[in-house]
Amino acid sequence: MSSICRDWQERGITTVAGIPWKPSALRRMLASARISGRREHTPRSSWEKTRSLLGEIVADTVWPGIISREESDRLRALLSDPERRRRVEGTTRRSYLLSGVLRCVKPKADGTPCGHGMVGRPRSGVPRYVCPNTRGTDGRGGTATNAGKTDEHVRDVILTALDSPALRKRLQRPDDEGNGPYAEIRADEEELEELARDFGNRKISRKEWMIARQPVEERLARNRAKPAKTSRTAVLLALVGSYEDMRERREKMNESQRRAIVTATVRAIEVAPANPRKRWDPDRFVFDWIA
């Protein structure tokens, strides 16, 4: 989001009010159902200061959508994913690609691995990833790795994995589970609209309307979460090719796009404490693959 906003600011692209785009505004606009030609209602109690990101889709609009319903549902699922890393608005570009992805596995006193996310922290001007030994956290500290070499190693391992014919075939295989939710989402939305019309026309009581809509809304919430997996696959399909082609395309990406490739392929990368006898040891890194 931040990289898109920066690009638009450089190109002089503003909102209809002439205000430069901010990540929060862009996120809310992309998550809105109205850009796919649908109306949504976001109820808010009097004590709530801000509206939730997603509302209940209640009807079609009179204007055409600029994206399809499937694309909108995919965006809404991705942007509302609680596991999605959120950045503080107003920060500059992410200078450490793998912050939070790298996990320290230095043993604790009871023998279990630390598991704390490593963060970027330079020493003497040299960028490093370190396990922060901060009071109030579970970080053990003492584990560090050179950021430049680590980024290059992770890049090479991931691109080599994506160059695998087996993985490429699995990514390009039609995913029945990924296509099914869209039809179910549309059916549930239409069912909610029909229930709302019946209630408005007094064919059913408010109690009947509330009872009937609950299972539909629960099913709708489950199905809207499924396209998040499809969106991760789409990120990889846009990159997959020969190793040389992927590396060339990656070099043209910004940090956000590169991180999207990493988070679409691995859940985490475990980092063991360094061997003082080795200046660089790739065996310290253990990848927890998604695909």
BAZAMI-450766 format. One line per field, with one value per residue (C-alpha): x, y, z; residue in three letters. Coordinates in Angstrom, 2 decimals. Layout:
! BAZAMI-450766
px = [X/...]
py = [Y/...]
pz = [Z/...]
res = [ala/...]
//
This chain:
! BAZAMI-450766
px = [0.00/2.73/4.72/1.60/0.82/4.40/4.28/1.00/2.36/5.37/3.03/0.67/-2.30/-4.63/-8.08/-11.17/-10.71/-7.18/-5.58/-2.55/-3.44/-2.59/-2.32/-5.34/-7.56/-6.38/-6.97/-10.52/-11.30/-10.03/-11.99/-15.21/-17.88/-19.02/-16.12/-17.59/-21.09/-22.51/-23.88/-22.77/-24.02/-21.59/-23.52/-21.79/-22.76/-22.82/-19.71/-17.64/-15.46/-14.52/-16.29/-15.05/-13.27/-15.92/-19.68/-22.59/-23.23/-26.96/-27.72/-26.45/-25.86/-27.19/-23.64/-21.36/-18.43/-14.89/-13.73/-15.53/-17.20/-14.54/-11.73/-13.53/-14.06/-10.41/-9.31/-11.69/-10.45/-6.81/-7.08/-9.12/-6.88/-5.88/-2.52/-1.66/1.22/0.06/2.45/2.09/0.85/3.44/6.49/9.03/9.90/10.65/14.43/14.46/12.70/12.49/11.58/9.11/9.57/12.86/12.36/15.05/15.36/17.97/17.00/15.36/16.18/13.58/15.03/12.22/13.13/12.83/10.48/10.64/10.52/13.82/13.97/16.30/18.94/22.26/25.59/28.45/26.47/26.05/22.37/21.55/18.56/18.63/16.51/15.72/16.54/13.89/12.40/8.80/9.24/10.14/13.17/16.31/18.72/22.17/21.05/21.97/22.62/23.90/20.84/22.37/23.63/20.43/18.21/20.27/20.21/16.44/15.95/18.00/16.30/12.77/13.46/15.06/11.96/9.66/11.72/10.71/8.44/6.40/5.65/4.90/2.43/0.76/0.37/-1.08/-3.48/-7.14/-8.20/-11.77/-11.68/-10.62/-13.39/-16.22/-16.41/-17.20/-20.39/-21.37/-20.65/-22.91/-25.67/-25.50/-25.51/-28.62/-30.26/-29.62/-31.06/-34.18/-34.61/-34.25/-36.94/-39.28/-38.80/-39.33/-42.52/-43.66/-43.76/-41.68/-41.29/-38.10/-37.55/-37.86/-35.51/-32.87/-33.06/-32.87/-29.94/-27.59/-26.52/-26.24/-23.94/-21.79/-21.41/-20.69/-17.91/-16.26/-16.37/-15.03/-11.93/-11.12/-10.06/-7.04/-5.36/-6.20/-4.66/-1.38/-1.32/-1.97/1.09/3.29/1.75/2.67/6.34/6.83/9.11/12.72/15.17/16.79/13.43/12.19/15.36/15.17/11.50/12.21/14.93/12.31/9.93/9.66/10.10/6.38/6.15/9.25/7.88/4.58/6.55/8.25/5.06/3.26/5.86/6.99/5.27/8.53/12.28/13.98/17.44/19.78/22.58/25.73/28.73/31.67/33.97/31.97/31.60/28.53/26.53/23.44/22.59/21.41/18.22/15.28/12.32/8.72/7.13/3.50/3.32]
py = [0.00/2.45/1.87/2.44/5.67/6.90/6.13/8.01/11.00/11.14/11.02/13.62/11.24/12.40/11.61/13.34/15.92/16.67/15.04/12.73/9.07/7.44/3.67/3.62/5.40/3.16/0.05/1.12/1.98/-1.37/-3.25/-1.41/-3.46/-0.44/-0.73/-4.09/-2.63/-3.70/-1.86/-2.69/-1.65/-1.19/-0.79/1.18/1.61/5.09/4.37/3.24/5.94/4.18/1.86/-1.67/-2.35/-4.74/-4.34/-6.53/-6.61/-5.94/-5.19/-4.43/-0.81/1.11/1.87/-0.76/-2.13/-1.38/-4.81/-8.16/-9.61/-12.33/-9.77/-7.73/-10.77/-11.69/-8.18/-8.06/-11.42/-10.43/-6.97/-8.22/-11.23/-10.94/-12.57/-9.88/-7.70/-4.14/-1.25/2.05/4.77/7.36/5.12/5.02/2.03/-1.26/-1.55/-5.07/-7.51/-10.46/-8.77/-11.00/-13.83/-14.94/-16.78/-17.29/-20.90/-20.36/-22.71/-21.24/-22.39/-25.19/-26.37/-25.08/-22.81/-19.06/-18.58/-14.78/-12.82/-11.25/-7.56/-5.28/-3.61/-2.38/-2.56/-0.27/0.61/-3.04/-4.11/-7.19/-9.24/-9.83/-11.49/-8.55/-9.10/-6.64/-6.62/-7.84/-10.04/-13.69/-12.84/-14.62/-12.32/-13.31/-14.56/-12.34/-12.66/-10.33/-8.84/-8.59/-12.16/-13.47/-11.69/-13.10/-16.63/-16.57/-15.17/-17.96/-20.72/-19.49/-18.95/-22.40/-23.90/-22.01/-23.28/-26.82/-28.43/-30.15/-26.90/-25.08/-27.78/-27.64/-23.85/-23.98/-26.85/-25.79/-25.44/-26.58/-25.43/-21.97/-21.63/-22.96/-20.17/-17.49/-19.22/-19.87/-16.25/-14.98/-17.41/-16.36/-12.66/-13.17/-15.12/-12.28/-9.79/-11.93/-12.20/-8.41/-7.89/-10.33/-8.48/-5.12/-6.40/-7.79/-11.35/-12.41/-10.97/-9.42/-12.49/-14.80/-12.57/-12.60/-16.39/-17.04/-14.71/-15.97/-19.27/-17.54/-14.83/-17.42/-19.42/-16.23/-15.26/-18.68/-18.56/-15.00/-16.13/-18.81/-16.52/-15.42/-18.69/-18.00/-14.53/-16.00/-18.42/-15.54/-13.72/-16.71/-17.40/-13.87/-14.67/-18.33/-19.01/-20.01/-19.11/-16.39/-14.87/-14.88/-13.27/-10.56/-9.84/-9.81/-7.18/-4.82/-5.30/-3.00/-4.22/-4.83/-7.03/-8.98/-9.55/-10.76/-13.48/-14.53/-14.65/-16.55/-19.33/-19.68/-19.43/-18.69/-19.23/-20.58/-19.19/-21.08/-19.36/-18.76/-21.06/-18.81/-20.89/-20.09/-16.59/-17.63/-20.82/-21.39/-24.49/-22.19/-21.49/-23.91/-23.04/-23.76/-23.97/-23.21/-24.55]
pz = [0.00/0.96/-2.23/-4.36/-2.52/-2.94/-6.66/-7.03/-5.12/-7.43/-10.44/-8.99/-8.64/-5.86/-4.49/-5.92/-3.14/-4.35/-1.31/-1.66/-1.17/2.17/2.79/5.11/2.57/-0.26/1.83/2.70/-0.92/-2.22/0.46/-0.39/-2.16/-4.19/-6.64/-7.72/-8.13/-4.76/-1.76/1.76/5.17/8.04/11.31/14.05/17.66/19.18/21.25/18.28/16.74/13.51/11.11/10.60/7.32/5.94/6.06/5.05/1.29/0.95/-2.71/-6.18/-7.22/-10.21/-11.37/-12.95/-11.01/-12.11/-10.91/-10.79/-7.71/-7.57/-7.58/-4.91/-2.68/-3.07/-2.08/0.89/2.16/1.73/3.31/6.29/6.97/10.68/9.93/7.42/8.62/9.12/8.96/10.77/8.46/7.60/7.88/5.11/2.96/4.66/4.66/6.10/3.79/6.19/9.47/11.29/8.77/10.34/13.65/16.27/17.46/20.17/23.04/26.12/29.65/29.35/26.02/23.79/20.85/21.27/18.29/18.47/15.22/14.22/13.37/11.46/13.57/12.11/13.93/12.90/9.78/8.70/8.33/10.42/11.53/15.28/17.92/20.22/23.87/24.99/28.47/28.46/25.37/24.86/22.75/23.88/22.09/20.89/17.46/14.51/10.78/8.07/6.33/2.85/2.71/4.30/1.78/-1.10/0.35/0.88/-2.63/-4.21/-2.19/-2.98/-6.70/-6.94/-5.31/-7.69/-10.62/-9.63/-12.29/-9.57/-7.75/-10.99/-12.01/-8.60/-8.82/-12.34/-11.57/-11.45/-7.84/-7.34/-3.74/-4.87/-7.49/-5.36/-2.77/-5.36/-6.48/-2.87/-1.92/-4.72/-3.73/-0.06/-0.95/-3.11/-0.30/2.15/-0.34/-0.73/3.03/3.34/0.64/2.38/5.66/3.94/2.32/5.69/4.44/7.46/10.93/12.29/14.47/11.46/9.48/12.26/12.67/8.92/8.21/10.95/9.30/5.94/7.35/9.12/5.91/3.99/6.42/6.04/2.24/2.07/3.97/1.38/-1.50/0.57/-0.44/-4.09/-3.88/-2.59/-5.53/-7.95/-6.59/-7.39/-10.81/-11.86/-11.11/-11.98/-14.95/-15.46/-12.69/-14.80/-15.78/-12.18/-10.90/-13.57/-12.77/-9.05/-9.46/-10.92/-7.96/-4.97/-1.39/-0.86/-3.96/-2.95/0.53/-0.98/-2.81/0.43/2.51/-0.27/-0.20/3.43/6.79/8.57/8.31/11.41/12.20/14.51/16.48/14.44/14.53/15.55/13.33/10.20/8.76/6.74/7.30/5.08/7.11/9.92/7.95/7.92/5.69/6.69/3.22/2.43/-1.13]
res = [met/ser/ser/ile/cys/arg/asp/trp/gln/glu/arg/gly/ile/thr/thr/val/ala/gly/ile/pro/trp/lys/pro/ser/ala/leu/arg/arg/met/leu/ala/ser/ala/arg/ile/ser/gly/arg/arg/glu/his/thr/pro/arg/ser/ser/trp/glu/lys/thr/arg/ser/leu/leu/gly/glu/ile/val/ala/asp/thr/val/trp/pro/gly/ile/ile/ser/arg/glu/glu/ser/asp/arg/leu/arg/ala/leu/leu/ser/asp/pro/glu/arg/arg/arg/arg/val/glu/gly/thr/thr/arg/arg/ser/tyr/leu/leu/ser/gly/val/leu/arg/cys/val/lys/pro/lys/ala/asp/gly/thr/pro/cys/gly/his/gly/met/val/gly/arg/pro/arg/ser/gly/val/pro/arg/tyr/val/cys/pro/asn/thr/arg/gly/thr/asp/gly/arg/gly/gly/thr/ala/thr/asn/ala/gly/lys/thr/asp/glu/his/val/arg/asp/val/ile/leu/thr/ala/leu/asp/ser/pro/ala/leu/arg/lys/arg/leu/gln/arg/pro/asp/asp/glu/gly/asn/gly/pro/tyr/ala/glu/ile/arg/ala/asp/glu/glu/glu/leu/glu/glu/leu/ala/arg/asp/phe/gly/asn/arg/lys/ile/ser/arg/lys/glu/trp/met/ile/ala/arg/gln/pro/val/glu/glu/arg/leu/ala/arg/asn/arg/ala/lys/pro/ala/lys/thr/ser/arg/thr/ala/val/leu/leu/ala/leu/val/gly/ser/tyr/glu/asp/met/arg/glu/arg/arg/glu/lys/met/asn/glu/ser/gln/arg/arg/ala/ile/val/thr/ala/thr/val/arg/ala/ile/glu/val/ala/pro/ala/asn/pro/arg/lys/arg/trp/asp/pro/asp/arg/phe/val/phe/asp/trp/ile/ala]
//
